[in-house]
Amino acid sequence: MPKAFTPKVVTANALLAGDVVYLTADDAWSADLRHAELLTDEAHAQVRLVEASARHAEVVGVYLADMMPGENGPEPTHFREEFRRTGPSNHHHGKQADL
Amino acid sequence: MYHYNDFDAAFVAERNRQFRAQVERRIDGSLTEDEFKPLRLMNGLYLQLHAYMLRVAIPYGTLNSAQMRQLAYLAEKWDKGYGHFTTRQNIQYNWPALRDIPDMLDALAEVQMHAIQTSGNTIRNVTADHFAGAAADEIADPRPVAELLRQWSTDHPEFQFLPRKFKIAVTGSPNDRAVTAAHDVAIRITERDGQIGYTVLVGGGLGRTPMIGKVINDFVPQEDLLPYVEAIVSVWNLLGRRDNKYKARIKITVLEHGIDEIRALVEKRFAETKDAFNGADLALFEEIKTHFRHPNFRNVTEEAYDAAYKADPVFRSWADTNLAQHRAPGYAIVQISLKKHGETPGDASAEQMRVMADLAYAYGHDELRISHEQNVILPHVHKSDLPAVHAKLKAHGLATANIDLVSDIIACPGMDYCALATARSIPIAQQIATRFDELKLEHEIGELKIKISGCINACGHHHVGHIGILGLDRAGVENYQITLGGDHRETMALGQRTGPGFSAEEIVPAIERIVEAYLENRKGREETFLQAFNRLGMAPFKTALYDQEARVAAE
């Protein structure tokens, strides 16, 4: 039996600042995971990944990250994506300072 | 300090000009990331978890006050007001924007600094003993050797596309403070029959396959050093496993071929190429040495030091813990801890960098060093100036008296910053330091080196920590393995794994139990943790670690 598809978001780093960004449903890049498009269909996710990867003048290192649906939008399923969302835990700076 | 000539300045300026154009082309879309990535890495620019990271070379960890002030300026103008000093004596900026990098590199060039060969499959920034030129036990200053190697290796056409990165460390003292045996090539200055020469080791390294370097030649004469090292790199350049990046380091080449075969190949290559050096390297070496002459040491009374030592217990504690013996009478080596309890190991704010620069300028013959243990050294301070130095350090959070103690922890950036990391390391270091500060046990425990890595690449040197901690991802949860008995000195040993790892919540109590077991089992205060471990073996520590776990689980 094929493995169930885990929902995903398209994520990358912004070219100019390196910030973690997420692809929204209207093709914008947002620093807020809550605005990301949650991709629940595997084929659609692959299409969105290909489209996003072509935008190399905007972002770097595009990939699909596992997520789960939450009350306010996608939520990370792995701690790495949690730290990418929240920023470093040693200083109150980076993303965590902006939340 | 070495001062570069017009040719050197022009070389760096041209490199910066090229990179500025490459950044512009990346931003305007002319270059893809695949095309740009090798170019940025050649200039020390990484893309990490949350931002770009610029790694700046501090050759053999040596810099002057003007250079330290410029590092502070970069931190303030283009970053978030701090920098991170690393185990390879570099400084990293964690938050620069891509379009600012060319300006940062130009600002570095103003003080004869750069980021060349701080990344990529090339010969990296050469590291050395952080007490170089000052240590009482020194045979000869390792910095001229390191500078010679740096000039030889910079943009060396044969070595810009090596199988993997290549790291060289140099020590001039029999007491190894540069972790030399954990480098691809270790150069240990030695003396035989009144002649200075070099014991050369190859194939050391930590990472996923930790290995201690093996002696390839126990005495390379001074005049043969550069052609001999070139022969080593050249042999590995041909033999290295380009088919598999995990097997591409020279330690694997030495393992697969054996040290005897490698030695024979190196000797053959050395015989072929040594004449080509034609003495030019020796002439350069003599010229380099003149830049590293000892400062004019003062001969004044130590009364001020003696008075402060007697009157002020805080100063006394700091002096007992953070000073090292200097070669010149009346002088001390000052170790400035960047490990204030609860802070990020190796981080210094721009303000702190300026304070250290001011102290070096006023009291330290304008010299600073970065240690592989992520601290800063003032190598030459007269004891009469130490009360003033301590007061200024104290006022800026830089007088923590914990060098070599349980909170003097090496910690790699880990998953808080690093794209390669599989777990965090900085918060664990912060929590351990804070916990033992609360217990007020640090000085009672004595020398104990904890080293933490956030992934198998071992940037935190965990394999050679008395207590090593390796952060891993276990089924989507941060998990921390412990090793005991590692040794980073000339008596290098790799730590032994204790058993199953611990969660982020469990790791600090686990470390506390190990330390308690040491305190209960040691012969006395004079027996260090490492000595006790070597005498007792793993058993009492495993009991302390896991029996209680089992009891708690059973309850």
HADDOCK unambig.tbl for C-alpha pairs under 7 A between the chains (distance, minus, plus):
assign (segid A and resid 16 and name CA) (segid B and resid 97 and name CA) 5.91 0.50 0.50
assign (segid A and resid 16 and name CA) (segid B and resid 98 and name CA) 5.17 0.50 0.50
assign (segid A and resid 16 and name CA) (segid B and resid 99 and name CA) 6.67 0.50 0.50
assign (segid A and resid 17 and name CA) (segid B and resid 51 and name CA) 6.34 0.50 0.50
assign (segid A and resid 17 and name CA) (segid B and resid 97 and name CA) 4.57 0.50 0.50
assign (segid A and resid 17 and name CA) (segid B and resid 98 and name CA) 6.12 0.50 0.50
assign (segid A and resid 18 and name CA) (segid B and resid 47 and name CA) 6.92 0.50 0.50
assign (segid A and resid 18 and name CA) (segid B and resid 50 and name CA) 6.19 0.50 0.50
assign (segid A and resid 18 and name CA) (segid B and resid 51 and name CA) 4.02 0.50 0.50
assign (segid A and resid 18 and name CA) (segid B and resid 52 and name CA) 5.51 0.50 0.50
assign (segid A and resid 18 and name CA) (segid B and resid 97 and name CA) 7.00 0.50 0.50
assign (segid A and resid 19 and name CA) (segid B and resid 50 and name CA) 5.26 0.50 0.50
assign (segid A and resid 19 and name CA) (segid B and resid 51 and name CA) 5.35 0.50 0.50
assign (segid A and resid 20 and name CA) (segid B and resid 50 and name CA) 5.74 0.50 0.50
assign (segid A and resid 56 and name CA) (segid B and resid 32 and name CA) 6.36 0.50 0.50
assign (segid A and resid 56 and name CA) (segid B and resid 33 and name CA) 6.82 0.50 0.50
assign (segid A and resid 57 and name CA) (segid B and resid 27 and name CA) 6.56 0.50 0.50
assign (segid A and resid 57 and name CA) (segid B and resid 29 and name CA) 5.08 0.50 0.50
assign (segid A and resid 60 and name CA) (segid B and resid 33 and name CA) 6.79 0.50 0.50
assign (segid A and resid 78 and name CA) (segid B and resid 476 and name CA) 5.68 0.50 0.50
assign (segid A and resid 79 and name CA) (segid B and resid 476 and name CA) 6.78 0.50 0.50
assign (segid A and resid 79 and name CA) (segid B and resid 477 and name CA) 6.99 0.50 0.50
assign (segid A and resid 83 and name CA) (segid B and resid 416 and name CA) 6.94 0.50 0.50
assign (segid A and resid 84 and name CA) (segid B and resid 49 and name CA) 6.61 0.50 0.50
assign (segid A and resid 84 and name CA) (segid B and resid 50 and name CA) 6.56 0.50 0.50
assign (segid A and resid 87 and name CA) (segid B and resid 50 and name CA) 6.90 0.50 0.50
assign (segid A and resid 88 and name CA) (segid B and resid 416 and name CA) 4.41 0.50 0.50
assign (segid A and resid 88 and name CA) (segid B and resid 417 and name CA) 6.53 0.50 0.50
assign (segid A and resid 89 and name CA) (segid B and resid 416 and name CA) 6.23 0.50 0.50
assign (segid A and resid 90 and name CA) (segid B and resid 344 and name CA) 6.80 0.50 0.50
assign (segid A and resid 90 and name CA) (segid B and resid 426 and name CA) 6.74 0.50 0.50
assign (segid A and resid 90 and name CA) (segid B and resid 427 and name CA) 6.10 0.50 0.50
